[in-house]
């Protein structure tokens, strides 16, 4: 009889202590070894996620802008909302490791709530010159009634899509605004935003508002929920969920148009959620910790020139 112990023969406490020493990149393939090791691995990952999102000086930072507005669009911090539960073997609830996401709400940082920041936002978002404005400065509104950050997209009659550049970084805040003790890129990409998608999402928003006004809750299928998210990369590590509303620009339409000619349209995209794959987030948190140790005593300055 073999007297050498294996992982399956170790007590749960000892197995947990050993697995806790492994980095996330080593834990993920280990989770497929057996149901028991999978359960212990899930426990370790859940503890790491809870610790990562509870640290107030570690923030996700989102940059999302039209390519022509890179130098003028301020970045957004992202507040943690919740994480999809991991699937437990033998139970129907939860999601697989590679399909669970952590959800964050993009918000304007304190600098952009100042009078100067509000003026900069107005100039940025109306770079395509839309003569329609639906509200005043965010800085003049109370904190609890502050609207979510937004982007305006304008499509000419001959344009089928627009583009948004997205960059997501994980930073650890430094002693002063604009200074970071660590900075790790989580993901970036260029997203095509199609005219048909904008129209469909705007109609869905109108229908949801009407249902809410009538005291009904609009049923949303998993496929419809998936269609709301714009994914920044092919692996779907990072995605942004918007609420889309159409802006009234009928005053800018030409007087004479052909029956089959498309008219210019404008939409407002309000940031609702940033989605980051939970396993990707954990890997980036560990990279951030390594970077912070390597650059201890120094600070990283992020700026656009």
C-alpha positions as CSV (number, residue, x, y, z in Angstrom):
1,X,0.0,0.0,0.0
2,X,1.3,3.4,-1.0
3,X,2.1,5.5,2.1
4,X,2.8,8.7,0.3
5,X,-0.1,11.1,0.7
6,X,-1.8,12.8,-2.3
7,X,-3.8,16.0,-2.5
8,X,-7.1,14.0,-2.3
9,X,-6.0,12.4,1.0
10,X,-5.1,15.6,2.7
11,X,-7.4,17.2,5.3
12,X,-9.4,20.2,4.0
13,X,-7.6,22.6,6.3
14,X,-4.1,21.5,5.0
15,X,-5.3,21.4,1.4
16,X,-6.7,24.9,1.7
17,X,-3.4,26.1,3.2
18,X,-1.4,24.7,0.3
19,X,-3.7,25.9,-2.5
20,X,-3.8,29.4,-0.9
21,X,-0.1,29.8,-1.7
22,X,-0.6,29.3,-5.4
23,X,-1.2,32.3,-7.8
24,X,-4.4,32.5,-9.7
25,X,-2.8,31.5,-13.0
26,X,-1.9,28.1,-11.3
27,X,-5.2,27.7,-9.5
28,X,-7.4,27.9,-12.6
29,X,-6.2,24.7,-14.3
30,X,-6.0,23.0,-10.8
31,X,-9.7,23.5,-10.4
32,X,-10.4,20.8,-13.0
33,X,-8.6,18.0,-11.2
34,X,-11.5,16.8,-9.0
35,X,-14.7,18.0,-7.4
36,X,-13.1,18.4,-4.0
37,X,-10.1,20.4,-5.3
38,X,-12.6,22.4,-7.4
39,X,-14.6,23.3,-4.3
40,X,-11.5,24.4,-2.3
41,X,-10.2,26.4,-5.3
42,X,-13.5,28.2,-5.5
43,X,-13.3,29.1,-1.9
44,X,-9.8,30.6,-2.3
45,X,-10.8,32.6,-5.4
46,X,-13.9,33.9,-3.6
47,X,-11.8,35.1,-0.7
48,X,-9.3,36.8,-3.0
49,X,-12.1,38.5,-4.9
50,X,-13.7,39.8,-1.7
51,X,-10.4,41.1,-0.5
52,X,-9.5,42.7,-3.8
53,X,-12.8,44.7,-4.2
54,X,-12.8,45.8,-0.5
55,X,-9.6,47.7,-0.7
56,X,-10.6,51.4,-1.1
57,X,-7.3,52.5,-2.6
58,X,-7.5,50.0,-5.5
59,X,-9.7,51.2,-8.3
60,X,-10.7,50.3,-11.8
61,X,-10.3,53.2,-14.2
62,X,-12.2,53.3,-17.5
63,X,-11.4,55.4,-20.5
64,X,-14.1,55.3,-23.2
65,X,-14.1,57.8,-26.0
66,X,-14.6,58.5,-29.7
67,X,-11.2,58.3,-31.5
68,X,-11.3,62.0,-32.3
69,X,-11.7,62.9,-28.6
70,X,-8.9,61.0,-27.0
71,X,-7.1,64.0,-25.6
72,X,-10.2,65.6,-24.1
73,X,-12.2,62.8,-22.6
74,X,-11.6,62.4,-18.8
75,X,-11.3,58.9,-17.3
76,X,-13.9,57.4,-15.0
77,X,-13.5,55.5,-11.8
78,X,-15.6,52.4,-11.3
79,X,-17.4,51.6,-8.0
80,X,-17.8,47.9,-7.2
81,X,-21.4,46.5,-7.4
82,X,-21.4,42.7,-7.2
83,X,-19.8,39.5,-8.6
84,X,-21.6,36.7,-10.3
85,X,-21.6,33.6,-8.0
86,X,-19.3,30.7,-9.1
87,X,-21.0,27.4,-10.0
88,X,-20.7,24.7,-7.3
89,X,-20.6,21.1,-8.5
90,X,-24.0,19.4,-8.1
91,X,-25.9,22.7,-8.0
92,X,-27.6,24.5,-10.8
93,X,-27.0,28.1,-9.6
94,X,-23.9,30.1,-10.4
95,X,-21.6,30.4,-13.4
96,X,-18.4,28.6,-14.6
97,X,-15.1,30.2,-13.7
98,X,-14.6,31.5,-17.2
99,X,-18.1,33.0,-17.4
100,X,-18.4,34.8,-14.1
101,X,-18.1,38.6,-14.1
102,X,-17.5,41.3,-11.5
103,X,-19.7,44.3,-12.1
104,X,-18.8,48.0,-11.5
105,X,-20.5,51.3,-12.0
106,X,-18.5,54.0,-13.8
107,X,-18.6,57.4,-12.0
108,X,-17.0,60.7,-12.6
109,X,-13.9,61.3,-10.5
110,X,-13.8,64.3,-8.1
111,X,-11.6,66.4,-10.4
112,X,-14.2,66.2,-13.2
113,X,-17.0,67.4,-10.8
114,X,-15.2,70.7,-10.4
115,X,-16.4,73.8,-12.4
116,X,-13.4,73.5,-14.7
117,X,-14.0,69.8,-15.2
118,X,-17.7,70.3,-16.1
119,X,-16.7,72.9,-18.7
120,X,-14.2,70.4,-20.2
121,X,-16.8,67.7,-20.4
122,X,-19.2,70.0,-22.3
123,X,-16.6,70.9,-24.9
124,X,-15.6,67.3,-25.3
125,X,-19.0,65.7,-25.8
126,X,-20.1,68.3,-28.3
127,X,-17.0,68.1,-30.5
128,X,-19.3,67.0,-33.3
129,X,-21.5,70.1,-32.6
130,X,-24.9,69.0,-31.5
131,X,-27.1,72.0,-30.8
132,X,-29.2,70.0,-28.3
133,X,-28.6,69.9,-24.6
134,X,-30.7,68.1,-22.1
135,X,-29.2,69.3,-18.8
136,X,-26.9,71.6,-16.8
137,X,-23.6,71.1,-15.1
138,X,-23.2,67.9,-13.1
139,X,-21.3,69.9,-10.5
140,X,-24.4,72.0,-9.7
141,X,-26.5,68.9,-8.8
142,X,-26.7,67.1,-5.5
143,X,-24.6,64.0,-5.1
144,X,-27.6,61.6,-4.9
145,X,-29.2,63.0,-8.0
146,X,-26.0,63.2,-10.1
147,X,-26.7,61.6,-13.5
148,X,-24.4,58.9,-14.8
149,X,-21.6,59.8,-17.1
150,X,-22.5,59.6,-20.8
151,X,-21.2,59.9,-24.4
152,X,-23.0,61.3,-27.4
153,X,-22.6,59.6,-30.7
154,X,-23.6,61.3,-34.0
155,X,-24.0,59.4,-37.3
156,X,-24.3,61.1,-40.6
157,X,-26.8,59.7,-43.1
158,X,-24.1,57.7,-44.9
159,X,-22.6,56.2,-41.7
160,X,-23.6,52.7,-40.6
161,X,-21.5,52.7,-37.4
162,X,-19.4,54.8,-35.1
163,X,-16.4,53.7,-33.0
164,X,-15.5,53.8,-29.3
165,X,-12.0,53.2,-27.9
166,X,-12.0,51.6,-24.5
167,X,-9.1,51.2,-22.1
168,X,-9.5,49.6,-18.6
169,X,-6.7,49.9,-16.0
170,X,-6.4,48.7,-12.5
171,X,-4.6,51.3,-10.3
172,X,-3.7,51.8,-6.7
173,X,-4.2,55.3,-5.6
174,X,-1.2,57.4,-4.6
175,X,-0.9,60.2,-2.0
176,X,-2.1,62.9,-4.4
177,X,-4.8,63.0,-7.2
178,X,-3.3,61.8,-10.5
179,X,-0.5,59.8,-8.8
180,X,-0.7,56.0,-8.7
181,X,1.4,53.5,-6.8
182,X,0.7,50.8,-9.4
183,X,-0.9,50.7,-12.9
184,X,-1.9,47.5,-14.8
185,X,-3.8,47.4,-18.1
186,X,-6.8,45.0,-17.8
187,X,-7.9,45.4,-21.4
188,X,-8.3,47.7,-24.3
189,X,-9.9,47.7,-27.8
190,X,-11.9,49.5,-30.4
191,X,-15.6,48.8,-30.5
192,X,-17.8,49.3,-33.5
193,X,-21.2,50.7,-32.5
194,X,-23.7,50.0,-35.3
195,X,-26.6,52.2,-36.2
196,X,-29.0,49.2,-36.0
197,X,-27.7,48.3,-32.6
198,X,-28.2,51.9,-31.3
199,X,-31.8,52.0,-32.7
200,X,-32.7,48.7,-31.1
201,X,-31.2,49.6,-27.7
202,X,-33.0,53.0,-27.8
203,X,-36.4,51.2,-28.5
204,X,-35.7,48.7,-25.7
205,X,-35.1,51.6,-23.3
206,X,-38.4,53.3,-24.3
207,X,-40.2,50.0,-23.8
208,X,-38.6,49.4,-20.4
209,X,-39.5,52.9,-19.3
210,X,-43.1,52.4,-20.4
211,X,-43.3,49.1,-18.6
212,X,-41.9,50.6,-15.4
213,X,-44.4,53.5,-15.6
214,X,-47.3,50.9,-15.8
215,X,-46.0,49.0,-12.8
216,X,-44.8,46.1,-14.9
217,X,-41.4,44.6,-15.1
218,X,-40.1,44.0,-18.6
219,X,-38.9,40.4,-19.1
220,X,-35.3,40.3,-20.4
221,X,-33.9,37.1,-21.9
222,X,-30.3,36.1,-21.5
223,X,-29.7,36.8,-25.2
224,X,-31.1,40.3,-24.9
225,X,-29.1,40.9,-21.7
226,X,-26.0,39.8,-23.7
227,X,-26.8,42.2,-26.6
228,X,-26.8,45.2,-24.3
229,X,-23.0,44.8,-23.6
230,X,-20.4,46.1,-25.9
231,X,-17.3,43.9,-25.6
232,X,-13.9,45.4,-25.8
233,X,-12.0,42.3,-26.8
234,X,-12.7,39.0,-28.6
235,X,-12.2,37.0,-25.4
236,X,-14.9,39.1,-23.7
237,X,-12.7,39.9,-20.7
238,X,-14.1,43.5,-20.5
239,X,-17.4,44.8,-21.5
240,X,-19.5,48.0,-21.0
241,X,-23.3,48.1,-20.6
242,X,-25.0,51.3,-21.8
243,X,-28.5,52.7,-21.6
244,X,-29.1,54.2,-25.0
245,X,-31.6,57.1,-25.8
246,X,-32.1,58.8,-29.1
247,X,-31.6,62.6,-29.2
248,X,-34.0,64.8,-31.1
249,X,-32.0,66.5,-34.0
250,X,-34.9,66.9,-36.5
251,X,-34.0,70.5,-36.8
252,X,-30.7,69.5,-38.4
253,X,-32.3,67.2,-41.0
254,X,-32.3,68.3,-44.7
255,X,-35.5,69.5,-46.1
256,X,-35.5,67.3,-49.1
257,X,-34.5,63.6,-48.8
258,X,-35.0,60.5,-51.0
259,X,-37.4,57.8,-49.8
260,X,-34.5,55.4,-49.3
261,X,-32.0,57.8,-47.8
262,X,-30.9,57.5,-44.2
263,X,-31.1,60.6,-42.0
264,X,-28.5,61.7,-39.5
265,X,-29.1,60.4,-36.0
266,X,-27.7,61.1,-32.6
267,X,-27.8,58.9,-29.4
268,X,-26.8,59.4,-25.8
269,X,-25.0,56.4,-24.2
270,X,-25.2,56.4,-20.4
271,X,-22.7,54.2,-18.6
272,X,-24.5,51.6,-16.6
273,X,-21.9,48.9,-15.8
274,X,-18.4,47.9,-16.5
275,X,-18.0,44.1,-16.6
276,X,-14.7,42.4,-16.0
277,X,-14.2,38.7,-16.0
278,X,-13.6,37.7,-12.4
279,X,-10.6,35.4,-13.2
280,X,-9.0,38.2,-15.3
281,X,-9.5,40.7,-12.5
282,X,-7.8,38.4,-10.0
283,X,-4.8,37.9,-12.3
284,X,-4.5,41.7,-12.8
285,X,-4.7,42.3,-9.0
286,X,-1.7,40.0,-8.5
287,X,0.2,41.7,-11.2
288,X,-0.6,45.0,-9.5
289,X,0.8,43.8,-6.2
290,X,4.0,42.6,-7.9
291,X,4.4,45.9,-9.6
292,X,3.8,47.9,-6.4
293,X,6.5,45.9,-4.6
294,X,8.9,46.5,-7.5
295,X,8.3,50.2,-7.6
296,X,8.0,50.9,-3.9
297,X,8.8,54.5,-3.0
298,X,7.9,55.7,-6.5
299,X,4.7,56.9,-8.1
300,X,3.2,56.7,-11.6
301,X,1.8,59.8,-13.2
302,X,-0.9,59.3,-15.9
303,X,-1.4,62.3,-18.2
304,X,-2.4,63.1,-21.8
305,X,-0.1,65.5,-23.8
